Amino acid sequence: MISTGDLKRGLGIEVESQIYQILGYEHIKMGRGGATVRIKMRNLRTGAITERTFDNGARFPRIDLDRHTVQYQYNDGDTYYFMDTETFEQLALNVVQLGDATSYLMDDMQLDIIAYGDEPLSVELPDTVTVRVSYTEPGFKGDTASGASKPATLENGLVTQVPLFVNIGDVVRIKTDAGTYVERVLS
């Protein structure tokens, strides 16, 4: 059992016979009342993200999530196939289990798969990925006000804001948790 004081991001817990991964938590202390904890968590079987509030000191069964390194192979409609790099076993996950991760998957990408026992549940993306800009408007000389940005369409279909100096064909690093620009990478 794990208490609300021991919560960490990425931890697996069981609530009402459903398994969840903690995405974030916040301790809330109200004036004269007792403290509560607001937990943002993702149901690992359905992919649904929910926020729940619990009394401080509430206890939950902790679940052990296994992580294996896999390599993304290909997708066939709504099913995505991965190969375990140790056993060479092929695993399949659907679009609901992957959620937004489908926007960042690229051929031969190495990532971790999260499993509960023998049941693959989801993937854990790296913090950043490098992708090529497929389309963006040109930045004009003189358009250099601080923080100026423009929309860019990346090769994976994601649209994000990039600085004015980024052009079509440039390779950029993108944060996978928010889809935001980090830096331009020399190709």
Stockholm file with secondary structure:
# STOCKHOLM 1.0

chainA/1-187         MISTGDLKRGLGIEVESQIYQILGYEHIKMGRGGATVRIKMRNLRTGAITERTFDNGARFPRIDLDRHTVQYQYNDGDTYYFMDTETFEQLALNVVQLGDATSYLMDDMQLDIIAYGDEPLSVELPDTVTVRVSYTEPGFKGDTASGASKPATLENGLVTQVPLFVNIGDVVRIKTDAGTYVERVLS
#=GR chainA/1-187 SS CEEGGGCCTTCEEEETTEEEEEEEEEEEECSSSCEEEEEEEEETTTCCEEEEEEETTCEECEECCEEEEEEEEEEETTEEEEEETTTCCEEEEEHHHHGGGGGTCCTTCEEEEEEETTEEEEEECCSEEEEEEEEECCCCTTCCCTTCEEEEEETTSCEEEEETTCCTTCEEEEETTTCCEEEEECC
#=GC SS_cons         CEEGGGCCTTCEEEETTEEEEEEEEEEEECSSSCEEEEEEEEETTTCCEEEEEEETTCEECEECCEEEEEEEEEEETTEEEEEETTTCCEEEEEHHHHGGGGGTCCTTCEEEEEEETTEEEEEECCSEEEEEEEEECCCCTTCCCTTCEEEEEETTSCEEEEETTCCTTCEEEEETTTCCEEEEECC
//
